[in-house]
Amino acid sequence: MVNTNRLSIVLALTLFLSCSDRSSVAPAVESYTLEREILDTAKTLKPETVDLDSPITARELYVWQDSIAVVLNGEKGGRRLVEMYSMNSGRLIKDLFIKGRGPDEILLCYASLKRDTLLVNDIMQHKIAILPLDSLLHNKNYKPTFRPYTINTQRLWPFRGRLLAVNPNCFVDKQNGINNDGPRFILSDSNYNYKETKHYEINTINLTGADFFISYEKNRIFYWNLYSPEIEIYDTDLHLLRKINGIKQDKKIEYLFANGYVYADADYEYTYRVGCYDDKYVYIISFGEAPNEDASWDDFNKSYILKFDWDGNFIDSYLIELNISSLSVSTDGQSLYAFGLDSQGNNALYKYSLP
C-alpha cells in the first residue's frame, strides 16, 4: 500500500514524452513524484555485525542465500577478481579470473550480481560471462566461458537468450542541442550483436548511466537513472507503464562537447546508485541531496534506501549510517546486507533487520 501522506502523488494519467516516442501524440503513462519528506521521515536501521573479514581489495560484496559472500575485488592487490567465501567459516570457497588478455582473463572488469546470476563483463575486450551461482559453486565440471558482444552501453543483462541494454542514444536536452531520441532499451540478437541503424550527431553514452532489474514472474522491468532523479517501470515487452519522479535537484547541469561526445561538468550529481530485489520488492540507494563543496566525511557517511514494489509503488524509506557500495536482501526478505565504507573509511559489512 502506498503511503499517501509521504508522497506528492500525481496519479492522473500524465502525458510523458519518453525518448522512444516517435509520433506527435505521446502515450498516456501514469506518474507520481517523490517528495523530500520520504528522506526526512526515513526509519533509521541499526547495524548487526557480520562475522566475516572481507579483503581490503573488495569493491563490492554481495550475500547470496545468507551463506555465501561474493566479493568483487579491485584490480590491484594481486587477488583474483571474483572470490566466494563461506559466511559461516570465512573459508575461501572459490576464486576466479586474473587480469590479462587471455581467453579466461579480464582486462577491465565490471561485474554485477543480481539474485542467482553473476555477470562478469570485460568492457575493454567486449566479452561477458554469465554465471549461475548454483552451478559455479556446486558443479565441479562447470567452466565459466566468455562470449563476445557488440553492443555499446553502460549497462546490459541477459534477457531471453539475448542481451538487454540501456540505450546510449536515449538522451534529450533540446535547450543544449541534444536530441538522441532512441528507445530506452536496445536488444541484441542471439549472438549478442547489435548495430545502430540511425545516425546521431552527438554520442551521449556518458550521460546514460542507469541500471535495471527484471522480474519475469511480475512481468516487470524496474529502471533507474544514476544521474537524474527518475525511475521507470516497464513490462517485459518493453512498454513503459509508469514514471516515478524523484527528489529534484536545483543545480543546473552544464555540458562539455568534445570529439563528437558530450560530457557533464565535474559537479554532475548522482541521484540513485546500487540496489537489490526479491520476489516482492525492489530496494535502491538514494543519495538524497548531494553534500556541498564544504562537506566533511560525515556528510557522505549515510545512505537512504527506498523500497518499492514491482509496480513502482513507494513502500518505505530507511536510513543507514554507511556509504553503501553494494546491497543484498536476505532469503526471507526480512533483512538487508549492506557493504561499504564506515565512518573511518574502512570496508564494513552489516546486516539490518527491516521493521
N, C-alpha and C positions, 0 to 999 in steps of 0.2 A: 504494500500500500504506500503510495506517495504521500509524504508529509507535506500537506499544502501550506502549513504555517511556516515552512522553512524554504519555500521556493516562491519565486515570482513566476507563475505559470501562465503561459500563453498557449493554451491547448486548442485554441481556434486553429482551423486549418490555414496555415500561413503559406503564402506563395514564396517558395525558396528557390532561387535560381542557382543550381549547382554547376560545377564545371562541365558536366555531361549534357546539360540541356542544349539542344541544337535548334529548337524551334522558338518562335516568339512567345509562345504560351507555355509557361513553366508548370510542371505538375504540382498538385497540392501535396504538401508534406507537413506533417504535424511537427510542431516545435515548441520548446519551452526554454526558459532562461534560469540558470542558477544564480543565486544572489550571494553576496558576501556573508550573509548570516549563516550559511552552512559551514563556514570556517570558524566563525565566532562561537558557534554552539557545538563544535565537534567534541565528541567524547574522547577524553584522554585515556589511552590504553597503557596499562602497566606491563613492563617487560618481565618475562620469566627467563632466567638464564638457561641456555642450552649448552650442555657439556660437550663441546666439540671445538678443538683447536684448528681453525682454518689456516691455511698457509698465508703468509703476508702478501704473497703474489696474487691472491684471489681478487678478481674484479667483481665477480658476481657469484652468488651461491644460492642454489635452489634446493628445497627439501622435497623429496619425492616419497609419497606414501608414508610419511612420518618416520622413515627408516634409513633413507639414502640421501646423503648430501652430494649434490652435483656441483662441482666447483669449476668455474671458468677462470683460468689464470691469465695474467698479463704475459706478454711475450718475453719479458726479461726475468731472470732468476733461475733459468735452467730447468724449469719444471715442464712436464707435459701440459699442453694447453687445456685439456679436459681431465679432471680427476673425480673419482667417485669414492666416497667414504661411508663406512657404516656409522649411523648415528649412535648406535649402542656402544660400540667398542672404539670408535675413532680409527679403525683399521682402514688403510687404503685398499680398496677392492679392485679398482681398475683405473688405468690412466692411458690416455690416447693422444696422439698427434704431437709432432715436433715441428718447429719452424724450418721451412725449406721449400724447395721446388720439386721434390719428388712426388710420385703418384699418391702416396699416403701422407704427404707432408703439407703444411699450410704456410703460405707466405704472409698473409694478413687475415687474421681470424675475426669473424663476427659469429657468435654462437648465441642461441636462444633456446630455452626450454619452455615448452607450453604443454601442460598436462603430461602426457606419456611420451612425448616426442622431443628429441633433441635435434635441432638443425644446426649444422656446422657449415658456415659459408666462408669460403676463401674469396674475398671480394677483389683481390688482386688477380688471381688466376681464373676467376669466374667459374668456380666449381663448388658444388654443395654435396653434403652427405646428410641424408635424412635417416635418423637413427631411432628406432623404437627402443625405449629403455629396457623393457622387459626382455627383449631378445639380446640386447647388449650385455645385460647382467647375468642372464640365466642360460643362454645358448652358447656353449663353448665353441661351436663351429661358426658362429656368426662373425662375419668380417665386414667392417664398415667400408663402403665403396663411395667414391665421389663420382658425380656426373657433371659434365659441363652445362652451362646455361648461357643464353644470350639475351638477357632481359636487364634493362638498365633501371635501377630502382634503389631506394633506401631500405625498403622492407619487402620481403616476399615470404611465402609459406606454401607448402604443398596443398593442393586443392583438386580433388577428384582426378588424380593422375597427371595433373599439370601444376603449374606454379601460378598462384595468385599474388599480384604485386601492387603496391601503391604506385600510381601513375606519376612519373616525374613531370609530366606535361598537363597537370591539373592544378593550375595556379593562375588566378585572375586578379589583377590590380590595375584597372583601366586608368586610374589617375597617374600611374607611373609607367604607362605604356606596356603593361604585361597582360597578354590575353591568351594564355595557354589553356584552351577550353576543352581539353581531353576529358574522358570519363575518370571517375575517382580511382577505379581499379583497371588493371590490364591483366590479361590471362595468356600464358604461354601455350604452345602446343604440347603434345605428349612427349616430345623430345626436349622440352624446356627451352624452346626457341621462341623469340618474339621479335618482330620487326615493325617499327613505327612507320605507318604509311603517310602520315601527314607531316608536313614541314613546319617547324616552329622557328621563328627568328631568334628567340631567346631560350637558352637552356635553364630551366627552373628547378633542376634536381636538388639544388642546395636549399630550396625553400619548402620542400615537400616531405620533411621528416614527419613520420607518423608510424603508427603500429595498429594492429588489429587482431582480434580473437575470432575464432569460428566455432559455432555450435551447430552441428548438423541436426542434433536432437531438437533444438529450439528453432531451427531454420533461420538462424540469425548470424550476422557478422557485426561485431562491435568495433568501430573505428574511432581512434582519437588522434588529434594533431599535437605534435610536440611544440609547435611554435605559436599557434593561435588557439584561443580557448573554444574549441569546437569538438563535439562528439557526434558521430553519425551512426545510425542503425540501418543495416541493410538486411534483406533476406538473402538466402544463398543463391538466388538467381541474380543477385547484384542490383536489386531495385532499392533505391533509397526510401526508407519508411519514416524516419524521424531524425530530427536535428536537435541537439542539446547545446545551447549557447552557454559558454562558461563565464566565469568571473572576468569581466572585461579589464583590459589594461589601457591606461590612459596614454601611454607612451606612443608617439608616432614613430613608425619604423622607417628608417632610411635605407635605400638600396644602392649598391655599387654594381656597375656593369663593366665587365672586362672579358675580352676574347669570346664573346657570344654567351657568357654565363652571367647570371645575376646572383649577388650575394647580399645578405642582410648585414647591417653595420654591427660592430662589436657588442653593442648593447642590446642586441636582439634577445628577448627574454623567453625562457621556456615556460610552458603552461602545464602540460601533463608529461609524465615520464614513463615509468615502468608500471606493470600491473600483473594480475593473475586472475584466474577464474575457476569455477567449478560448474556443476550442472545447473545451479540456480542463480549464481551471482557473478558479477564482474567487479573487481577492485582495481582502481587506478590511483597513482600518486598525483596529487595536485600540488603545484608549487605555491598556490595562493597568490600572494603579491610578492614579487621578487624583491629581495633586500636592496637598499640603495647603495650608492658607491662608498658610503662610510660604514657599511655593515661590518660587524665583528663575526667571528666564527659562530657565536651563539645564534646569530640570525639564520644561519644555514643548518643548524643542528635540530631540525624538526621537519616532519613530513606530514602532510594531510593525505588521508586515504578516503576516497569517495567510493561508495558502494552503490551499484545499480543492479537491476535485474536485466535480463537479456532483451527486454523491450525498451530499455533505456529509462525506465522509471527510477528516479533517485530514491534510495532507501535510507542511507545513513552516512555520517561522516565521522572520521576518527583522527586523533592527533597522536603522533608518535615522536618522541624526542630522539630521533635518529635520522641521519642523512641517508635515505634508503637508496640502494643501487639495484636490489632485486627483491622480489616479493613472491611468497608461495602461500597456498591455502592448505590447511590440514585435510586429511581424508574425510573426516566427519563434517567439515565445513564450519567448525566451531572456533578455529584459531587461525592466526596468520603467523608466518615466519618471515621476519624482515632481516635482511643483511645489508650492512652499510657502514658508515663511519660514525663513531661515537663522539662525545664532546672532546675527547683527547686526540681525535683524528686517527684512531685505530680501527681496524676491522672488528666488527661485532655482529653476532647472530643472536637474535632474541625471538622468543615465542610470545604471542599476545593473544589472550583469550578474548573473544568477541562478546559484547554484552547481549 
